[in-house]
Amino acid sequence: MRKILILLVIFSFSYASVDDLLKEASFEITEKRILKDFKIAFESYNEGLYNITEKSCLDFLKHASLNDKNRGKILELLAFTYFRTRNYWAMEHYVEKELEKGKKFLDDDTQKRVFVLLYNLFLNKPKKAKKIKEKFRYIWDIKYKKLDLPDELKDFTPYVNIFPYNDTRLIGLNKIYFSDENQTLYEVGYKTDMGYDELRESNPFLNPFDIRKGEAIFLPRKRLIPALKPKSDEIYINLTEKRLYYIYKDKYVITFPIGIGTDDAKSPVGMFKITEKRENPAWYVPDNIREENPNLPKIVPPGPDNPLGIRAMRLGYSSYLIHGTNKNFGVGLKVSHGCIRLYNRDVKRLYDLVPEGTKVYIYEKFIKASYIDNKKYIEIHAKTKNEMEKLNLNIYAKKINENYLKFVKKERRGFSYPLY
């Protein structure tokens, strides 16, 4: 009897171990399967094979857990695929349901990006678009923590052009804007204090000259300060992203879109100081500009026809200025002869805070990267094919799938996000 009991105990243990082995083997098979689906999904999308992309994405979502680290990437890819192919039925029955299912697991920016594609696809079906907008209100109608500003900063708009500074390079929060009328992307930029190019690169499917009333626009306000070690009361400009940053008293980051020099008259790169400040400046037209346009006078007095706008600050002892403009559409573009242009309302606010002697660092960075809270953040601003080919994202993410990195370079530009 005793021998029989011992054998039964051994037999029961062997069965338990077999069950464990079967479970472990099944888990490994599933893991390999979803990793394969992930690879094929992004590889086929990059090659324009959207039917294969769809199948691989759906297989991944079927077998991966809700908290799988790659689930948000796949859902965003599926939304891009259905938007490109104008697949209304699938967007509604797969993407919409997955977005709702992943409410607690997907990061905020992925939800915003997917929502914009989902909502805009149905914009020509008003009843459905309205239902989507209300259903996912928690994604776009975010209540930000109140930002108490001192008197000298009361003219700034919290979470638009001023953000709390937390001693890291990462600032800001991405947002969704709904167009209040039929307009152009230039007009949207002015209303939201953004530049044309930064809106264009983060919203690749928008027609910049035909923004429809009600259309959702992704506002890329989560950024990395260009300087590796930012310091208080210094100005940082990144020409590639066409944006200026000013750290005020180690408590706030003030940031504005800018216009920069053309490819034939590039803005300078390097370290400068503000050596002169002028209100309502007259424009002493440089000889080289008068050669281009002989009809220009030697001096353009202050007023609506003055391209320097209402304020100007000189960079070192050069002819380059940080100044306002009488042409708002130039903010966010390569349009100047090398000077840094801001909207008049922005240059006035900056002018009132910045003293002479302030250091100004000007960079030309196509990619910014920083390791924050155990996550590797990147931000891409390259636009031309040549610029994109030069970007080697593998040095930032050696363990990440190569096909996903190709997707990132193409479709995830203009804002900061963690690669892992």
Phi and psi in degrees as a GROMACS rama.xvg file:
@    title "Ramachandran Plot"
@    xaxis  label "Phi"
@    yaxis  label "Psi"
@TYPE xy
-63.5053  -40.1832  ARG-2
-62.8988  -38.7648  LYS-3
-64.0317  -42.1761  ILE-4
-62.8453  -42.0977  LEU-5
-62.0029  -42.9975  ILE-6
-64.0043  -39.0042  LEU-7
-64.5446  -40.3276  LEU-8
-63.5897  -46.9028  VAL-9
-61.5646  -42.231  ILE-10
-62.8196  -41.3486  PHE-11
-65.9366  -39.5057  SER-12
-65.2508  -38.6567  PHE-13
-65.4627  -37.2812  SER-14
-65.8435  -41.1963  TYR-15
-61.2624  -41.9603  ALA-16
-67.6416  -35.3277  SER-17
-63.9697  -43.9668  VAL-18
-59.3629  -44.0603  ASP-19
-62.1978  -42.0333  ASP-20
-63.5922  -39.9986  LEU-21
-64.5854  -41.368  LEU-22
-63.6671  -43.6316  LYS-23
-64.0385  -41.439  GLU-24
-64.6269  -41.9361  ALA-25
-62.724  -40.1716  SER-26
-63.0104  -43.7505  PHE-27
-63.9842  -39.9914  GLU-28
-63.4956  -43.4997  ILE-29
-63.6764  -43.3475  THR-30
-59.1807  -46.2408  GLU-31
-63.2256  -36.6532  LYS-32
-66.8824  -46.4607  ARG-33
-70.905  -31.2488  ILE-34
-66.5869  -38.043  LEU-35
-66.1439  -43.4066  LYS-36
-61.2361  -39.9903  ASP-37
-60.1098  -48.7811  PHE-38
-61.432  -48.8481  LYS-39
-65.708  -37.746  ILE-40
-59.0096  -49.6813  ALA-41
-75.1668  -33.9008  PHE-42
-63.8491  -45.1619  GLU-43
-70.2618  -35.4904  SER-44
-62.8202  -44.4497  TYR-45
-62.5458  -25.1738  ASN-46
-96.3465  1.80941  GLU-47
78.8035  17.0178  GLY-48
-95.5456  77.8169  LEU-49
-71.7868  -26.4927  TYR-50
-65.6145  -41.8364  ASN-51
-69.3948  -38.2736  ILE-52
-57.3002  -48.0064  THR-53
-58.9288  -49.5893  GLU-54
-60.1421  -43.9343  LYS-55
-66.9942  -39.2893  SER-56
-63.2852  -45.9332  CYS-57
-66.1887  -37.5396  LEU-58
-64.6039  -40.9859  ASP-59
-61.0206  -50.1951  PHE-60
-63.3444  -29.718  LEU-61
-70.1919  -38.0202  LYS-62
-102.413  -21.0933  HIS-63
-80.5289  150.842  ALA-64
-72.9306  160.691  SER-65
-63.1096  -28.8442  LEU-66
-99.2791  16.7611  ASN-67
-60.5247  133.496  ASP-68
-62.3891  -21.4001  LYS-69
-99.4645  0.786989  ASN-70
-63.0531  -42.8043  ARG-71
-63.093  -37.9508  GLY-72
-62.7684  -42.8747  LYS-73
-68.0817  -40.6628  ILE-74
-64.2844  -40.918  LEU-75
-63.2003  -41.6585  GLU-76
-62.1791  -41.7465  LEU-77
-63.8987  -40.4855  LEU-78
-63.3824  -42.2763  ALA-79
-60.7435  -42.2153  PHE-80
-63.0244  -47.7764  THR-81
-69.9974  -31.7078  TYR-82
-67.1429  -43.133  PHE-83
-64.2393  -37.7163  ARG-84
-92.8251  1.43796  THR-85
54.5449  43.9021  ARG-86
-92.9467  88.1417  ASN-87
-64.2423  -46.5707  TYR-88
-60.0464  -48.5608  TRP-89
-68.4929  -36.5923  ALA-90
-60.7668  -40.074  MET-91
-72.8792  -43.9665  GLU-92
-87.1096  -18.5124  HIS-93
-112.691  -59.6366  TYR-94
-65.6135  -47.8389  VAL-95
-59.3287  -43.5383  GLU-96
-68.9213  -39.6108  LYS-97
-67.4191  -36.2281  GLU-98
-63.6248  -43.181  LEU-99
-67.4275  -39.7566  GLU-100
-65.5965  -32.9484  LYS-101
-92.9348  15.6016  GLY-102
-49.8719  -41.6617  LYS-103
-89.4812  -8.47091  LYS-104
-115.357  -26.5396  PHE-105
-84.7498  142.822  LEU-106
-69.922  157.825  ASP-107
-57.9388  -43.6027  ASP-108
-69.5513  -35.3847  ASP-109
-63.7807  -43.1932  THR-110
-61.1161  -40.2348  GLN-111
-65.6549  -43.6402  LYS-112
-64.3431  -43.9633  ARG-113
-66.3884  -41.6645  VAL-114
-59.5008  -44.6921  PHE-115
-58.0547  -43.8219  VAL-116
-67.9002  -43.8631  LEU-117
-61.498  -50.2277  LEU-118
-65.2085  -46.6883  TYR-119
-66.4524  -30.9992  ASN-120
-62.9192  -34.1929  LEU-121
-96.9586  12.9678  PHE-122
-63.7992  -28.3816  LEU-123
-82.6658  5.39917  ASN-124
-123.744  80.5902  LYS-125
-51.4421  -41.9052  PRO-126
-64.5224  -43.8608  LYS-127
-67.5872  -43.1045  LYS-128
-60.0694  -40.6614  ALA-129
-62.9077  -41.6952  LYS-130
-63.2044  -41.7685  LYS-131
-63.9931  -42.401  ILE-132
-62.3563  -41.3814  LYS-133
-74.644  -38.3957  GLU-134
-61.9513  -36.8781  LYS-135
-110.853  34.057  PHE-136
-56.6121  -34.563  ARG-137
-62.6552  -18.838  TYR-138
-81.7919  -43.0097  ILE-139
-102.769  -25.8283  TRP-140
-97.4945  71.7533  ASP-141
-92.2737  132.999  ILE-142
-92.2413  109.088  LYS-143
-81.4384  151.486  TYR-144
-61.5473  134.718  LYS-145
-60.9448  135.231  LYS-146
-111.216  104.601  LEU-147
-78.8261  120.418  ASP-148
-109.274  143.214  LEU-149
-68.1047  167.049  PRO-150
-55.0082  -38.6575  ASP-151
-71.5765  -9.59848  GLU-152
-113.24  11.1412  LEU-153
-63.9973  -23.0672  LYS-154
-79.3905  -7.83165  ASP-155
-85.5721  157.138  PHE-156
-107.344  112.837  THR-157
-55.2119  136.576  PRO-158
65.2967  16.6028  TYR-159
-120.381  -59.0406  VAL-160
-126.514  7.18441  ASN-161
-145.748  134.411  ILE-162
-135.275  153.775  PHE-163
-65.9676  143.651  PRO-164
-103.774  120.799  TYR-165
-111.499  27.7019  ASN-166
64.5649  25.9576  ASP-167
-129.591  166.697  THR-168
-75.1092  -19.6939  ARG-169
-83.6003  124.562  LEU-170
-135.012  163.885  ILE-171
86.2282  169.762  GLY-172
-138.61  128.263  LEU-173
-69.0977  150.704  ASN-174
-140.821  165.291  LYS-175
-115.01  130.712  ILE-176
-114.928  134.452  TYR-177
-103.74  122.166  PHE-178
-60.1093  128.801  SER-179
-88.5607  -0.805661  ASP-180
-165.354  170.724  GLU-181
-70.7095  125.201  ASN-182
-159.642  -179.619  GLN-183
-99.9227  168.174  THR-184
-68.8683  -26.048  LEU-185
-60.5745  -44.3249  TYR-186
-68.9892  -37.6369  GLU-187
-61.8799  -41.721  VAL-188
-58.5263  -44.5506  GLY-189
-66.0833  -40.2625  TYR-190
-68.0747  -31.4158  LYS-191
-104.536  3.80206  THR-192
58.9952  47.1082  ASP-193
-124.783  168.275  MET-194
-102.499  158.449  GLY-195
-59.6395  -53.4869  TYR-196
-62.5615  -39.6633  ASP-197
-68.2851  -32.0689  GLU-198
-72.6731  -38.2662  LEU-199
-65.0744  -44.4705  ARG-200
-74.0965  -25.1414  GLU-201
-92.8135  -3.78593  SER-202
-132.217  67.3747  ASN-203
-63.8046  -19.2231  PRO-204
-93.8338  -3.49327  PHE-205
-78.9179  144.755  LEU-206
-86.5135  108.383  ASN-207
-63.4808  -18.7867  PRO-208
-104.216  4.66565  PHE-209
-148.584  68.0818  ASP-210
-81.9263  119.21  ILE-211
-80.6259  151.114  ARG-212
-58.5511  130.052  LYS-213
90.3834  -11.2275  GLY-214
-64.6817  140.621  GLU-215
-88.3117  135.673  ALA-216
-127.296  129.626  ILE-217
-81.2067  119.376  PHE-218
-97.5278  111.126  LEU-219
-82.3292  82.7376  PRO-220
-103.714  -2.30968  ARG-221
-90.007  113.75  LYS-222
-135.226  163.906  ARG-223
-104.828  129.342  LEU-224
-61.0147  135.072  ILE-225
-61.0268  -34.4642  PRO-226
-70.8086  139.787  ALA-227
-68.8902  -34.3277  LEU-228
-132.064  81.0127  LYS-229
-60.7927  146.601  PRO-230
-125.231  153.444  LYS-231
-63.9415  145.244  SER-232
62.9316  34.3488  ASP-233
-125.849  152.138  GLU-234
-103.372  135.307  ILE-235
-124.889  130.264  TYR-236
-124.625  130.152  ILE-237
-112.521  111.641  ASN-238
-63.3123  -36.3558  LEU-239
-63.9271  -41.8761  THR-240
-88.4987  -7.90691  GLU-241
57.1424  58.9495  LYS-242
-151  144.677  ARG-243
-113.66  141.871  LEU-244
-127.664  139.489  TYR-245
-136.439  119.701  TYR-246
-89.2225  117.337  ILE-247
-103.305  114.386  TYR-248
51.1007  31.7826  LYS-249
61.8747  15.0234  ASP-250
-119.484  -28.2753  LYS-251
-136.141  151.774  TYR-252
-114.148  119.215  VAL-253
-98.1608  133.217  ILE-254
-142.573  139.479  THR-255
-138.009  149.873  PHE-256
-74.4675  153.624  PRO-257
-137.444  157.789  ILE-258
-100.899  148.137  GLY-259
-131.594  -179.614  ILE-260
-68.8365  153.732  GLY-261
-72.5949  173.355  THR-262
-64.0439  -26.1011  ASP-263
-89.581  -13.7346  ASP-264
-140.714  69.2709  ALA-265
-68.1835  148.621  LYS-266
-70.0718  149.251  SER-267
-73.4171  157.227  PRO-268
-119.492  137.314  VAL-269
143.584  -164.852  GLY-270
-107.063  132.506  MET-271
-133.595  173.45  PHE-272
-130.884  148.926  LYS-273
-72.9199  113.955  ILE-274
-106.056  -12.8032  THR-275
-155.805  142.447  GLU-276
-128.975  134.53  LYS-277
-135.53  130.491  ARG-278
-89.8405  141.664  GLU-279
42.2308  60.8921  ASN-280
-73.4283  146.813  PRO-281
-81.0404  151.01  ALA-282
-105.057  113.796  TRP-283
-88.7972  104.267  TYR-284
-68.5782  121.213  VAL-285
-61.2894  150.031  PRO-286
-58.7542  -39.7567  ASP-287
-66.14  -30.3123  ASN-288
-76.1851  -34.4913  ILE-289
-69.7848  -26.7837  ARG-290
-68.0418  -36.103  GLU-291
-69.9368  -36.2017  GLU-292
-136.072  86.7221  ASN-293
-61.0127  -15.7851  PRO-294
-76.6037  -12.0093  ASN-295
-72.3242  141.285  LEU-296
-75.4365  169.595  PRO-297
-69.8857  -31.8786  LYS-298
-133.662  129.555  ILE-299
-105.892  117.095  VAL-300
-71.361  165.229  PRO-301
-56.6053  147.874  PRO-302
145.505  -176.57  GLY-303
-65.0651  -19.1896  PRO-304
-93.4546  1.16462  ASP-305
-87.419  118.387  ASN-306
-69.8471  -8.97459  PRO-307
-83.8236  -7.31836  LEU-308
69.9517  -146.803  GLY-309
-100.761  -9.64708  ILE-310
-145.599  150.877  ARG-311
-147.498  141.1  ALA-312
-131.964  127.99  MET-313
-84.7975  140.538  ARG-314
-93.9844  107.455  LEU-315
60.2473  -138.101  GLY-316
-112.465  30.0125  TYR-317
-93.8092  -178.355  SER-318
-90.8064  0.323602  SER-319
-83.6361  140.012  TYR-320
-128.452  153.916  LEU-321
-98.9981  118.42  ILE-322
-147.333  173.598  HIS-323
-80.8445  -161.747  GLY-324
-157.579  155.659  THR-325
-103.965  8.50118  ASN-326
-134.804  94.3603  LYS-327
-60.7992  -29.3721  ASN-328
-65.1137  -17.4844  PHE-329
-77.3579  -12.194  GLY-330
-75.9298  124.528  VAL-331
97.4505  8.40431  GLY-332
-133.066  166.826  LEU-333
-89.0214  97.0729  LYS-334
-135.337  -17.9417  VAL-335
-90.8944  179.239  SER-336
-93.1021  23.0689  HIS-337
122.899  -18.699  GLY-338
-74.2514  163.693  CYS-339
-100.734  116.742  ILE-340
-100.886  140.798  ARG-341
-129.245  160.007  LEU-342
-57.9074  146.185  TYR-343
-55.7754  -41.3486  ASN-344
-64.3809  -32.4073  ARG-345
-77.7531  -42.3898  ASP-346
-66.123  -31.5499  VAL-347
-65.9774  -44.3464  LYS-348
-64.6664  -40.0345  ARG-349
-68.108  -43.5584  LEU-350
-57.0212  -41.151  TYR-351
-68.0686  -20.4049  ASP-352
-100.682  -30.8817  LEU-353
-88.9051  119.095  VAL-354
-83.9515  160.704  PRO-355
-60.9833  146.157  GLU-356
95.0813  -8.96889  GLY-357
-62.5892  134.308  THR-358
-77.7442  139.298  LYS-359
-126.268  119.266  VAL-360
-106.495  124.348  TYR-361
-114.371  124.617  ILE-362
-117.188  168.512  TYR-363
-135.138  81.0481  GLU-364
-108.487  121.786  LYS-365
-83.1972  -19.888  PHE-366
-143.568  139.529  ILE-367
-120.856  143.674  LYS-368
-144.626  146.902  ALA-369
-158.419  144.395  SER-370
-97.7007  111.691  TYR-371
-133.209  128.592  ILE-372
50.2993  47.2549  ASP-373
64.1078  21.3081  ASN-374
-126.916  143.407  LYS-375
-96.5417  108.767  LYS-376
-93.0799  140.57  TYR-377
-132.926  161.921  ILE-378
-150.188  119.527  GLU-379
-109.132  135.493  ILE-380
-131.295  9.49327  HIS-381
-68.2387  145.788  ALA-382
-123.588  -46.2117  LYS-383
-76.1654  159.553  THR-384
-60.3055  -39.1882  LYS-385
-64.4406  -42.6721  ASN-386
-63.7947  -40.7567  GLU-387
-65.8713  -39.0963  MET-388
-66.1301  -28.0735  GLU-389
-76.4781  -18.804  LYS-390
-77.239  119.114  LEU-391
-108.87  94.1419  ASN-392
-73.8867  -14.6419  LEU-393
-62.804  -27.0765  ASN-394
-70.7556  -19.5623  ILE-395
-95.0831  -21.7159  TYR-396
-149.595  73.6332  ALA-397
-65.0898  -28.1559  LYS-398
-93.001  0.966817  LYS-399
-95.1587  143.252  ILE-400
-54.1243  131.572  ASN-401
-61.3306  -36.5834  GLU-402
-69.3396  -33.737  ASN-403
-66.7111  -39.8416  TYR-404
-62.9668  -33.986  LEU-405
-65.6651  -39.372  LYS-406
-63.1743  -43.1028  PHE-407
-57.3703  -47.2005  VAL-408
-62.4178  -29.5785  LYS-409
-90.8319  -40.9271  LYS-410
-118.25  -8.66  GLU-411
-121.52  67.7167  ARG-412
-115.93  154.206  ARG-413
96.7412  -4.71426  GLY-414
-150.386  161.746  PHE-415
-89.7321  141.522  SER-416
-159.097  157.774  TYR-417
-81.5549  129.393  PRO-418
-71.6753  -34.5689  LEU-419
